[in-house]
Amino acid sequence: MTVERYLRGIGGFFVLLSVALAYFHSLYWLFFTAFVGLNLFQSAFTNWCPMMAILRTLGVPESAGGCAIGKAAAGPEKK
């Protein structure tokens, strides 16, 4: 898996966890939901968020630079 896929999975998990905690424990956990959402929103513009830096430090590979469907449609690579 790549940094981008881990980021989506971790972000989704944090949102679901914080909503569950808000429901069962305290509504103040919704501030954490907002924090995660704001970080994901700003990372769309800056291409940086704290979790991406952590994942890169842990050695998670970057994306290959495009989807497999797009590469297959473009044809074989020329040498």
HTML snippet that shows the backbone in 3Dmol.js (N, CA, C, O; Angstrom):
<script src="https://3Dmol.org/build/3Dmol-min.js"></script>
<div id="view" style="width:600px;height:400px;position:relative"></div>
<script>
const pdb = `
ATOM      1  N   MET A   1       0.839  -1.187   0.000  1.00  0.00           N
ATOM      2  CA  MET A   1       0.000   0.000   0.000  1.00  0.00           C
ATOM      3  C   MET A   1       0.877   1.241   0.000  1.00  0.00           C
ATOM      4  O   MET A   1       2.035   1.214   0.417  1.00  0.00           O
ATOM      5  N   THR A   2       0.293   2.320  -0.477  1.00  0.00           N
ATOM      6  CA  THR A   2       1.042   3.566  -0.598  1.00  0.00           C
ATOM      7  C   THR A   2       0.610   4.567   0.477  1.00  0.00           C
ATOM      8  O   THR A   2      -0.360   4.340   1.201  1.00  0.00           O
ATOM      9  N   VAL A   3       1.343   5.669   0.567  1.00  0.00           N
ATOM     10  CA  VAL A   3       1.038   6.713   1.535  1.00  0.00           C
ATOM     11  C   VAL A   3      -0.402   7.197   1.372  1.00  0.00           C
ATOM     12  O   VAL A   3      -1.118   7.362   2.359  1.00  0.00           O
ATOM     13  N   GLU A   4      -0.822   7.421   0.140  1.00  0.00           N
ATOM     14  CA  GLU A   4      -2.162   7.944  -0.113  1.00  0.00           C
ATOM     15  C   GLU A   4      -3.243   6.970   0.355  1.00  0.00           C
ATOM     16  O   GLU A   4      -4.255   7.391   0.914  1.00  0.00           O
ATOM     17  N   ARG A   5      -3.037   5.688   0.132  1.00  0.00           N
ATOM     18  CA  ARG A   5      -4.039   4.697   0.553  1.00  0.00           C
ATOM     19  C   ARG A   5      -4.083   4.568   2.064  1.00  0.00           C
ATOM     20  O   ARG A   5      -5.163   4.480   2.648  1.00  0.00           O
ATOM     21  N   TYR A   6      -2.918   4.555   2.706  1.00  0.00           N
ATOM     22  CA  TYR A   6      -2.889   4.530   4.162  1.00  0.00           C
ATOM     23  C   TYR A   6      -3.572   5.774   4.733  1.00  0.00           C
ATOM     24  O   TYR A   6      -4.318   5.688   5.709  1.00  0.00           O
ATOM     25  N   LEU A   7      -3.312   6.923   4.121  1.00  0.00           N
ATOM     26  CA  LEU A   7      -3.885   8.175   4.602  1.00  0.00           C
ATOM     27  C   LEU A   7      -5.403   8.127   4.557  1.00  0.00           C
ATOM     28  O   LEU A   7      -6.061   8.530   5.515  1.00  0.00           O
ATOM     29  N   ARG A   8      -5.963   7.646   3.472  1.00  0.00           N
ATOM     30  CA  ARG A   8      -7.426   7.533   3.364  1.00  0.00           C
ATOM     31  C   ARG A   8      -7.987   6.572   4.405  1.00  0.00           C
ATOM     32  O   ARG A   8      -9.009   6.852   5.033  1.00  0.00           O
ATOM     33  N   GLY A   9      -7.316   5.443   4.583  1.00  0.00           N
ATOM     34  CA  GLY A   9      -7.785   4.456   5.559  1.00  0.00           C
ATOM     35  C   GLY A   9      -7.718   4.970   6.985  1.00  0.00           C
ATOM     36  O   GLY A   9      -8.662   4.798   7.756  1.00  0.00           O
ATOM     37  N   ILE A  10      -6.613   5.597   7.336  1.00  0.00           N
ATOM     38  CA  ILE A  10      -6.455   6.124   8.689  1.00  0.00           C
ATOM     39  C   ILE A  10      -7.428   7.274   8.933  1.00  0.00           C
ATOM     40  O   ILE A  10      -8.027   7.365  10.004  1.00  0.00           O
ATOM     41  N   GLY A  11      -7.585   8.148   7.943  1.00  0.00           N
ATOM     42  CA  GLY A  11      -8.535   9.259   8.082  1.00  0.00           C
ATOM     43  C   GLY A  11      -9.961   8.761   8.265  1.00  0.00           C
ATOM     44  O   GLY A  11     -10.688   9.266   9.120  1.00  0.00           O
ATOM     45  N   GLY A  12     -10.365   7.783   7.476  1.00  0.00           N
ATOM     46  CA  GLY A  12     -11.698   7.206   7.617  1.00  0.00           C
ATOM     47  C   GLY A  12     -11.895   6.539   8.966  1.00  0.00           C
ATOM     48  O   GLY A  12     -12.949   6.677   9.587  1.00  0.00           O
ATOM     49  N   PHE A  13     -10.872   5.809   9.422  1.00  0.00           N
ATOM     50  CA  PHE A  13     -10.953   5.154  10.732  1.00  0.00           C
ATOM     51  C   PHE A  13     -11.089   6.179  11.852  1.00  0.00           C
ATOM     52  O   PHE A  13     -11.903   6.002  12.758  1.00  0.00           O
ATOM     53  N   PHE A  14     -10.292   7.257  11.796  1.00  0.00           N
ATOM     54  CA  PHE A  14     -10.357   8.288  12.835  1.00  0.00           C
ATOM     55  C   PHE A  14     -11.730   8.964  12.861  1.00  0.00           C
ATOM     56  O   PHE A  14     -12.259   9.252  13.934  1.00  0.00           O
ATOM     57  N   VAL A  15     -12.303   9.217  11.692  1.00  0.00           N
ATOM     58  CA  VAL A  15     -13.629   9.844  11.648  1.00  0.00           C
ATOM     59  C   VAL A  15     -14.674   8.912  12.262  1.00  0.00           C
ATOM     60  O   VAL A  15     -15.474   9.342  13.094  1.00  0.00           O
ATOM     61  N   LEU A  16     -14.671   7.645  11.859  1.00  0.00           N
ATOM     62  CA  LEU A  16     -15.636   6.701  12.417  1.00  0.00           C
ATOM     63  C   LEU A  16     -15.445   6.517  13.917  1.00  0.00           C
ATOM     64  O   LEU A  16     -16.422   6.456  14.663  1.00  0.00           O
ATOM     65  N   LEU A  17     -14.196   6.427  14.362  1.00  0.00           N
ATOM     66  CA  LEU A  17     -13.909   6.270  15.785  1.00  0.00           C
ATOM     67  C   LEU A  17     -14.397   7.476  16.582  1.00  0.00           C
ATOM     68  O   LEU A  17     -15.018   7.317  17.633  1.00  0.00           O
ATOM     69  N   SER A  18     -14.119   8.673  16.088  1.00  0.00           N
ATOM     70  CA  SER A  18     -14.507   9.865  16.836  1.00  0.00           C
ATOM     71  C   SER A  18     -16.026  10.054  16.862  1.00  0.00           C
ATOM     72  O   SER A  18     -16.567  10.546  17.852  1.00  0.00           O
ATOM     73  N   VAL A  19     -16.715   9.671  15.791  1.00  0.00           N
ATOM     74  CA  VAL A  19     -18.178   9.746  15.799  1.00  0.00           C
ATOM     75  C   VAL A  19     -18.751   8.746  16.801  1.00  0.00           C
ATOM     76  O   VAL A  19     -19.694   9.065  17.525  1.00  0.00           O
ATOM     77  N   ALA A  20     -18.188   7.544  16.845  1.00  0.00           N
ATOM     78  CA  ALA A  20     -18.641   6.550  17.823  1.00  0.00           C
ATOM     79  C   ALA A  20     -18.374   7.034  19.251  1.00  0.00           C
ATOM     80  O   ALA A  20     -19.227   6.880  20.125  1.00  0.00           O
ATOM     81  N   LEU A  21     -17.206   7.613  19.491  1.00  0.00           N
ATOM     82  CA  LEU A  21     -16.895   8.140  20.817  1.00  0.00           C
ATOM     83  C   LEU A  21     -17.815   9.301  21.186  1.00  0.00           C
ATOM     84  O   LEU A  21     -18.192   9.448  22.349  1.00  0.00           O
ATOM     85  N   ALA A  22     -18.177  10.125  20.204  1.00  0.00           N
ATOM     86  CA  ALA A  22     -19.110  11.226  20.469  1.00  0.00           C
ATOM     87  C   ALA A  22     -20.489  10.685  20.840  1.00  0.00           C
ATOM     88  O   ALA A  22     -21.172  11.241  21.700  1.00  0.00           O
ATOM     89  N   TYR A  23     -20.882   9.618  20.198  1.00  0.00           N
ATOM     90  CA  TYR A  23     -22.196   9.020  20.477  1.00  0.00           C
ATOM     91  C   TYR A  23     -22.228   8.348  21.850  1.00  0.00           C
ATOM     92  O   TYR A  23     -23.186   8.516  22.604  1.00  0.00           O
ATOM     93  N   PHE A  24     -21.190   7.594  22.168  1.00  0.00           N
ATOM     94  CA  PHE A  24     -21.190   6.804  23.394  1.00  0.00           C
ATOM     95  C   PHE A  24     -20.564   7.507  24.606  1.00  0.00           C
ATOM     96  O   PHE A  24     -20.854   7.138  25.744  1.00  0.00           O
ATOM     97  N   HIS A  25     -19.719   8.504  24.382  1.00  0.00           N
ATOM     98  CA  HIS A  25     -18.977   9.084  25.506  1.00  0.00           C
ATOM     99  C   HIS A  25     -19.276  10.570  25.681  1.00  0.00           C
ATOM    100  O   HIS A  25     -19.898  10.963  26.669  1.00  0.00           O
ATOM    101  N   SER A  26     -18.843  11.393  24.739  1.00  0.00           N
ATOM    102  CA  SER A  26     -19.000  12.840  24.879  1.00  0.00           C
ATOM    103  C   SER A  26     -19.030  13.486  23.501  1.00  0.00           C
ATOM    104  O   SER A  26     -18.293  13.095  22.595  1.00  0.00           O
ATOM    105  N   LEU A  27     -19.902  14.484  23.363  1.00  0.00           N
ATOM    106  CA  LEU A  27     -19.995  15.185  22.079  1.00  0.00           C
ATOM    107  C   LEU A  27     -18.733  15.973  21.742  1.00  0.00           C
ATOM    108  O   LEU A  27     -18.552  16.387  20.597  1.00  0.00           O
ATOM    109  N   TYR A  28     -17.865  16.183  22.721  1.00  0.00           N
ATOM    110  CA  TYR A  28     -16.618  16.895  22.470  1.00  0.00           C
ATOM    111  C   TYR A  28     -15.697  16.135  21.514  1.00  0.00           C
ATOM    112  O   TYR A  28     -14.778  16.727  20.949  1.00  0.00           O
ATOM    113  N   TRP A  29     -15.927  14.847  21.325  1.00  0.00           N
ATOM    114  CA  TRP A  29     -15.126  14.088  20.361  1.00  0.00           C
ATOM    115  C   TRP A  29     -15.374  14.559  18.929  1.00  0.00           C
ATOM    116  O   TRP A  29     -14.583  14.252  18.038  1.00  0.00           O
ATOM    117  N   LEU A  30     -16.450  15.291  18.698  1.00  0.00           N
ATOM    118  CA  LEU A  30     -16.707  15.823  17.352  1.00  0.00           C
ATOM    119  C   LEU A  30     -15.677  16.883  16.965  1.00  0.00           C
ATOM    120  O   LEU A  30     -15.488  17.159  15.780  1.00  0.00           O
ATOM    121  N   PHE A  31     -15.016  17.475  17.949  1.00  0.00           N
ATOM    122  CA  PHE A  31     -13.911  18.388  17.627  1.00  0.00           C
ATOM    123  C   PHE A  31     -12.771  17.634  16.950  1.00  0.00           C
ATOM    124  O   PHE A  31     -12.114  18.165  16.055  1.00  0.00           O
ATOM    125  N   PHE A  32     -12.541  16.404  17.377  1.00  0.00           N
ATOM    126  CA  PHE A  32     -11.517  15.578  16.725  1.00  0.00           C
ATOM    127  C   PHE A  32     -11.929  15.242  15.294  1.00  0.00           C
ATOM    128  O   PHE A  32     -11.094  15.232  14.390  1.00  0.00           O
ATOM    129  N   THR A  33     -13.217  14.967  15.092  1.00  0.00           N
ATOM    130  CA  THR A  33     -13.728  14.726  13.736  1.00  0.00           C
ATOM    131  C   THR A  33     -13.467  15.943  12.852  1.00  0.00           C
ATOM    132  O   THR A  33     -13.022  15.807  11.712  1.00  0.00           O
ATOM    133  N   ALA A  34     -13.745  17.129  13.382  1.00  0.00           N
ATOM    134  CA  ALA A  34     -13.506  18.364  12.622  1.00  0.00           C
ATOM    135  C   ALA A  34     -12.023  18.554  12.338  1.00  0.00           C
ATOM    136  O   ALA A  34     -11.655  18.989  11.246  1.00  0.00           O
ATOM    137  N   PHE A  35     -11.171  18.237  13.301  1.00  0.00           N
ATOM    138  CA  PHE A  35      -9.723  18.354  13.115  1.00  0.00           C
ATOM    139  C   PHE A  35      -9.249  17.462  11.969  1.00  0.00           C
ATOM    140  O   PHE A  35      -8.473  17.897  11.118  1.00  0.00           O
ATOM    141  N   VAL A  36      -9.714  16.215  11.950  1.00  0.00           N
ATOM    142  CA  VAL A  36      -9.333  15.294  10.880  1.00  0.00           C
ATOM    143  C   VAL A  36      -9.840  15.804   9.537  1.00  0.00           C
ATOM    144  O   VAL A  36      -9.112  15.784   8.545  1.00  0.00           O
ATOM    145  N   GLY A  37     -11.083  16.258   9.509  1.00  0.00           N
ATOM    146  CA  GLY A  37     -11.651  16.778   8.272  1.00  0.00           C
ATOM    147  C   GLY A  37     -10.914  18.000   7.748  1.00  0.00           C
ATOM    148  O   GLY A  37     -10.674  18.116   6.546  1.00  0.00           O
ATOM    149  N   LEU A  38     -10.556  18.910   8.641  1.00  0.00           N
ATOM    150  CA  LEU A  38      -9.809  20.099   8.221  1.00  0.00           C
ATOM    151  C   LEU A  38      -8.418  19.741   7.706  1.00  0.00           C
ATOM    152  O   LEU A  38      -7.943  20.340   6.741  1.00  0.00           O
ATOM    153  N   ASN A  39      -7.764  18.775   8.339  1.00  0.00           N
ATOM    154  CA  ASN A  39      -6.454  18.341   7.855  1.00  0.00           C
ATOM    155  C   ASN A  39      -6.558  17.712   6.472  1.00  0.00           C
ATOM    156  O   ASN A  39      -5.721  17.978   5.609  1.00  0.00           O
ATOM    157  N   LEU A  40      -7.572  16.883   6.251  1.00  0.00           N
ATOM    158  CA  LEU A  40      -7.749  16.282   4.929  1.00  0.00           C
ATOM    159  C   LEU A  40      -8.075  17.355   3.888  1.00  0.00           C
ATOM    160  O   LEU A  40      -7.605  17.286   2.753  1.00  0.00           O
ATOM    161  N   PHE A  41      -8.876  18.339   4.277  1.00  0.00           N
ATOM    162  CA  PHE A  41      -9.244  19.412   3.353  1.00  0.00           C
ATOM    163  C   PHE A  41      -8.026  20.244   2.956  1.00  0.00           C
ATOM    164  O   PHE A  41      -7.814  20.515   1.775  1.00  0.00           O
ATOM    165  N   GLN A  42      -7.229  20.647   3.944  1.00  0.00           N
ATOM    166  CA  GLN A  42      -6.063  21.462   3.604  1.00  0.00           C
ATOM    167  C   GLN A  42      -5.023  20.656   2.844  1.00  0.00           C
ATOM    168  O   GLN A  42      -4.279  21.223   2.044  1.00  0.00           O
ATOM    169  N   SER A  43      -4.949  19.342   3.072  1.00  0.00           N
ATOM    170  CA  SER A  43      -3.966  18.538   2.346  1.00  0.00           C
ATOM    171  C   SER A  43      -4.325  18.411   0.866  1.00  0.00           C
ATOM    172  O   SER A  43      -3.462  18.118   0.039  1.00  0.00           O
ATOM    173  N   ALA A  44      -5.594  18.631   0.535  1.00  0.00           N
ATOM    174  CA  ALA A  44      -5.986  18.631  -0.875  1.00  0.00           C
ATOM    175  C   ALA A  44      -5.338  19.789  -1.624  1.00  0.00           C
ATOM    176  O   ALA A  44      -5.088  19.693  -2.825  1.00  0.00           O
ATOM    177  N   PHE A  45      -5.070  20.873  -0.921  1.00  0.00           N
ATOM    178  CA  PHE A  45      -4.469  22.057  -1.552  1.00  0.00           C
ATOM    179  C   PHE A  45      -2.954  22.109  -1.396  1.00  0.00           C
ATOM    180  O   PHE A  45      -2.257  22.613  -2.276  1.00  0.00           O
ATOM    181  N   THR A  46      -2.443  21.594  -0.288  1.00  0.00           N
ATOM    182  CA  THR A  46      -1.019  21.716  -0.008  1.00  0.00           C
ATOM    183  C   THR A  46      -0.241  20.433  -0.268  1.00  0.00           C
ATOM    184  O   THR A  46       0.987  20.455  -0.341  1.00  0.00           O
ATOM    185  N   ASN A  47      -0.953  19.308  -0.408  1.00  0.00           N
ATOM    186  CA  ASN A  47      -0.341  17.986  -0.589  1.00  0.00           C
ATOM    187  C   ASN A  47       0.572  17.631   0.590  1.00  0.00           C
ATOM    188  O   ASN A  47       1.579  16.943   0.422  1.00  0.00           O
ATOM    189  N   TRP A  48       0.206  18.110   1.782  1.00  0.00           N
ATOM    190  CA  TRP A  48       0.947  17.787   2.995  1.00  0.00           C
ATOM    191  C   TRP A  48      -0.024  17.707   4.166  1.00  0.00           C
ATOM    192  O   TRP A  48      -0.932  18.528   4.289  1.00  0.00           O
ATOM    193  N   CYS A  49       0.173  16.724   5.011  1.00  0.00           N
ATOM    194  CA  CYS A  49      -0.524  16.646   6.287  1.00  0.00           C
ATOM    195  C   CYS A  49       0.376  15.886   7.253  1.00  0.00           C
ATOM    196  O   CYS A  49       1.262  15.153   6.816  1.00  0.00           O
ATOM    197  N   PRO A  50       0.167  16.044   8.549  1.00  0.00           N
ATOM    198  CA  PRO A  50       1.052  15.395   9.519  1.00  0.00           C
ATOM    199  C   PRO A  50       1.133  13.879   9.345  1.00  0.00           C
ATOM    200  O   PRO A  50       2.210  13.302   9.494  1.00  0.00           O
ATOM    201  N   MET A  51       0.027  13.234   9.038  1.00  0.00           N
ATOM    202  CA  MET A  51       0.048  11.775   8.901  1.00  0.00           C
ATOM    203  C   MET A  51       0.900  11.341   7.713  1.00  0.00           C
ATOM    204  O   MET A  51       1.555  10.302   7.781  1.00  0.00           O
ATOM    205  N   MET A  52       0.905  12.112   6.628  1.00  0.00           N
ATOM    206  CA  MET A  52       1.756  11.769   5.485  1.00  0.00           C
ATOM    207  C   MET A  52       3.221  11.818   5.882  1.00  0.00           C
ATOM    208  O   MET A  52       4.002  10.959   5.474  1.00  0.00           O
ATOM    209  N   ALA A  53       3.602  12.809   6.668  1.00  0.00           N
ATOM    210  CA  ALA A  53       4.988  12.911   7.123  1.00  0.00           C
ATOM    211  C   ALA A  53       5.359  11.713   8.000  1.00  0.00           C
ATOM    212  O   ALA A  53       6.458  11.171   7.885  1.00  0.00           O
ATOM    213  N   ILE A  54       4.443  11.308   8.872  1.00  0.00           N
ATOM    214  CA  ILE A  54       4.694  10.149   9.734  1.00  0.00           C
ATOM    215  C   ILE A  54       4.837   8.882   8.908  1.00  0.00           C
ATOM    216  O   ILE A  54       5.750   8.090   9.140  1.00  0.00           O
ATOM    217  N   LEU A  55       3.941   8.683   7.944  1.00  0.00           N
ATOM    218  CA  LEU A  55       3.994   7.475   7.107  1.00  0.00           C
ATOM    219  C   LEU A  55       5.269   7.420   6.280  1.00  0.00           C
ATOM    220  O   LEU A  55       5.863   6.353   6.123  1.00  0.00           O
ATOM    221  N   ARG A  56       5.694   8.564   5.748  1.00  0.00           N
ATOM    222  CA  ARG A  56       6.941   8.587   4.976  1.00  0.00           C
ATOM    223  C   ARG A  56       8.135   8.267   5.859  1.00  0.00           C
ATOM    224  O   ARG A  56       9.055   7.570   5.432  1.00  0.00           O
ATOM    225  N   THR A  57       8.128   8.775   7.099  1.00  0.00           N
ATOM    226  CA  THR A  57       9.201   8.476   8.046  1.00  0.00           C
ATOM    227  C   THR A  57       9.256   6.988   8.359  1.00  0.00           C
ATOM    228  O   THR A  57      10.336   6.434   8.563  1.00  0.00           O
ATOM    229  N   LEU A  58       8.094   6.342   8.397  1.00  0.00           N
ATOM    230  CA  LEU A  58       8.024   4.904   8.665  1.00  0.00           C
ATOM    231  C   LEU A  58       8.400   4.054   7.450  1.00  0.00           C
ATOM    232  O   LEU A  58       8.479   2.830   7.548  1.00  0.00           O
ATOM    233  N   GLY A  59       8.632   4.703   6.304  1.00  0.00           N
ATOM    234  CA  GLY A  59       9.088   3.986   5.119  1.00  0.00           C
ATOM    235  C   GLY A  59       7.996   3.491   4.197  1.00  0.00           C
ATOM    236  O   GLY A  59       8.242   2.626   3.357  1.00  0.00           O
ATOM    237  N   VAL A  60       6.791   4.025   4.339  1.00  0.00           N
ATOM    238  CA  VAL A  60       5.703   3.631   3.439  1.00  0.00           C
ATOM    239  C   VAL A  60       5.996   4.211   2.062  1.00  0.00           C
ATOM    240  O   VAL A  60       6.326   5.392   1.954  1.00  0.00           O
ATOM    241  N   PRO A  61       5.883   3.402   0.998  1.00  0.00           N
ATOM    242  CA  PRO A  61       6.233   3.899  -0.342  1.00  0.00           C
ATOM    243  C   PRO A  61       5.232   4.914  -0.882  1.00  0.00           C
ATOM    244  O   PRO A  61       4.048   4.893  -0.548  1.00  0.00           O
ATOM    245  N   GLU A  62       5.744   5.798  -1.724  1.00  0.00           N
ATOM    246  CA  GLU A  62       4.896   6.769  -2.420  1.00  0.00           C
ATOM    247  C   GLU A  62       4.129   6.065  -3.527  1.00  0.00           C
ATOM    248  O   GLU A  62       4.414   4.911  -3.846  1.00  0.00           O
ATOM    249  N   SER A  63       3.167   6.749  -4.107  1.00  0.00           N
ATOM    250  CA  SER A  63       2.409   6.156  -5.216  1.00  0.00           C
ATOM    251  C   SER A  63       3.297   6.045  -6.445  1.00  0.00           C
ATOM    252  O   SER A  63       4.320   6.721  -6.552  1.00  0.00           O
ATOM    253  N   ALA A  64       2.894   5.188  -7.365  1.00  0.00           N
ATOM    254  CA  ALA A  64       3.676   4.941  -8.573  1.00  0.00           C
ATOM    255  C   ALA A  64       3.502   6.048  -9.603  1.00  0.00           C
ATOM    256  O   ALA A  64       4.156   6.024 -10.645  1.00  0.00           O
ATOM    257  N   GLY A  65       2.638   7.012  -9.333  1.00  0.00           N
ATOM    258  CA  GLY A  65       2.489   8.129 -10.250  1.00  0.00           C
ATOM    259  C   GLY A  65       1.316   7.994 -11.196  1.00  0.00           C
ATOM    260  O   GLY A  65       1.327   8.616 -12.259  1.00  0.00           O
ATOM    261  N   GLY A  66       0.326   7.229 -10.870  1.00  0.00           N
ATOM    262  CA  GLY A  66      -0.861   7.108 -11.698  1.00  0.00           C
ATOM    263  C   GLY A  66      -1.554   5.781 -11.462  1.00  0.00           C
ATOM    264  O   GLY A  66      -1.014   4.879 -10.821  1.00  0.00           O
ATOM    265  N   CYS A  67      -2.751   5.685 -11.990  1.00  0.00           N
ATOM    266  CA  CYS A  67      -3.500   4.445 -11.786  1.00  0.00           C
ATOM    267  C   CYS A  67      -3.113   3.430 -12.851  1.00  0.00           C
ATOM    268  O   CYS A  67      -2.622   3.797 -13.918  1.00  0.00           O
ATOM    269  N   ALA A  68      -3.330   2.181 -12.564  1.00  0.00           N
ATOM    270  CA  ALA A  68      -2.959   1.107 -13.491  1.00  0.00           C
ATOM    271  C   ALA A  68      -3.787   1.164 -14.765  1.00  0.00           C
ATOM    272  O   ALA A  68      -3.298   0.814 -15.839  1.00  0.00           O
ATOM    273  N   ILE A  69      -5.035   1.602 -14.656  1.00  0.00           N
ATOM    274  CA  ILE A  69      -5.896   1.673 -15.840  1.00  0.00           C
ATOM    275  C   ILE A  69      -5.352   2.717 -16.812  1.00  0.00           C
ATOM    276  O   ILE A  69      -5.297   2.485 -18.020  1.00  0.00           O
ATOM    277  N   GLY A  70      -4.953   3.867 -16.273  1.00  0.00           N
ATOM    278  CA  GLY A  70      -4.402   4.914 -17.128  1.00  0.00           C
ATOM    279  C   GLY A  70      -3.126   4.479 -17.805  1.00  0.00           C
ATOM    280  O   GLY A  70      -2.897   4.826 -18.964  1.00  0.00           O
ATOM    281  N   LYS A  71      -2.284   3.725 -17.113  1.00  0.00           N
ATOM    282  CA  LYS A  71      -1.033   3.256 -17.702  1.00  0.00           C
ATOM    283  C   LYS A  71      -1.308   2.228 -18.788  1.00  0.00           C
ATOM    284  O   LYS A  71      -0.652   2.231 -19.830  1.00  0.00           O
ATOM    285  N   ALA A  72      -2.281   1.343 -18.548  1.00  0.00           N
ATOM    286  CA  ALA A  72      -2.587   0.322 -19.548  1.00  0.00           C
ATOM    287  C   ALA A  72      -3.171   0.951 -20.807  1.00  0.00           C
ATOM    288  O   ALA A  72      -2.898   0.498 -21.919  1.00  0.00           O
ATOM    289  N   ALA A  73      -3.973   1.993 -20.632  1.00  0.00           N
ATOM    290  CA  ALA A  73      -4.591   2.643 -21.781  1.00  0.00           C
ATOM    291  C   ALA A  73      -3.554   3.396 -22.613  1.00  0.00           C
ATOM    292  O   ALA A  73      -3.723   3.564 -23.821  1.00  0.00           O
ATOM    293  N   ALA A  74      -2.481   3.848 -21.962  1.00  0.00           N
ATOM    294  CA  ALA A  74      -1.452   4.613 -22.670  1.00  0.00           C
ATOM    295  C   ALA A  74      -0.576   3.726 -23.546  1.00  0.00           C
ATOM    296  O   ALA A  74       0.141   4.223 -24.414  1.00  0.00           O
ATOM    297  N   GLY A  75      -0.630   2.428 -23.325  1.00  0.00           N
ATOM    298  CA  GLY A  75       0.188   1.512 -24.117  1.00  0.00           C
ATOM    299  C   GLY A  75       1.494   1.192 -23.438  1.00  0.00           C
ATOM    300  O   GLY A  75       1.767   1.693 -22.347  1.00  0.00           O
ATOM    301  N   PRO A  76       2.309   0.361 -24.068  1.00  0.00           N
ATOM    302  CA  PRO A  76       3.572  -0.045 -23.462  1.00  0.00           C
ATOM    303  C   PRO A  76       4.567   1.111 -23.419  1.00  0.00           C
ATOM    304  O   PRO A  76       4.510   2.028 -24.238  1.00  0.00           O
ATOM    305  N   GLU A  77       5.476   1.051 -22.450  1.00  0.00           N
ATOM    306  CA  GLU A  77       6.493   2.075 -22.321  1.00  0.00           C
ATOM    307  C   GLU A  77       7.511   1.929 -23.456  1.00  0.00           C
ATOM    308  O   GLU A  77       7.828   0.821 -23.890  1.00  0.00           O
ATOM    309  N   LYS A  78       8.011   3.071 -23.920  1.00  0.00           N
ATOM    310  CA  LYS A  78       9.017   3.064 -24.981  1.00  0.00           C
ATOM    311  C   LYS A  78      10.380   3.254 -24.345  1.00  0.00           C
ATOM    312  O   LYS A  78      10.544   4.037 -23.409  1.00  0.00           O
ATOM    313  N   LYS A  79      11.353   2.526 -24.866  1.00  0.00           N
ATOM    314  CA  LYS A  79      12.708   2.617 -24.317  1.00  0.00           C
ATOM    315  C   LYS A  79      13.592   3.485 -25.157  1.00  0.00           C
ATOM    316  O   LYS A  79      14.766   3.666 -24.834  1.00  0.00           O
TER     317      LYS A  79
END
`;
const viewer = $3Dmol.createViewer("view");
viewer.addModel(pdb, "pdb");
viewer.setStyle({}, {cartoon: {color: "spectrum"}});
viewer.zoomTo();
viewer.render();
</script>
